[in-house]
Amino acid sequence: MDVGEWLARRRKPEVWAAVADGQRERLEAAGVTPLPPAPVPVPADPDVPAEPSTAPVSPFERDIGP
């Protein structure tokens, strides 16, 4: 068993909440604390226009025939 992986999993907020009280107390006594919750991503503002693409345009996209 990889102790590092076990410990990293126990520190995840969703797993930490499911750990038994006694085990949580022993982990805290050993200096193990839960990780902070992941930040909630902020959705893009729909009123802000997207940046124009800088990708090269193919002849087809420029409406130039072969």
C-alpha positions, 0 to 999 in steps of 0.5 A, a space after each residue: 500500500 502506498 501511504 502517500 496515496 492513502 494520505 492524499 485521498 484522506 485529505 480530499 474534502 469529500 473523503 475527509 467528511 466521510 472519515 469516522 470521527 475517531 480516525 479524523 481526530 487521530 489524523 489531526 493529532 498527527 498533523 494531517 488536515 483536510 485540503 481546502 475545497 476546490 474553488 468554484 470556476 467563474 463562468 465566462 461573462 456572455 456580454 464580453 465578446 470572444 477574442 478573434 482567432 489568430 489561427 491561419 485561415 484556409 482558402 476555403 474559409 476565405 472563399 477563394 477557390 483552388 
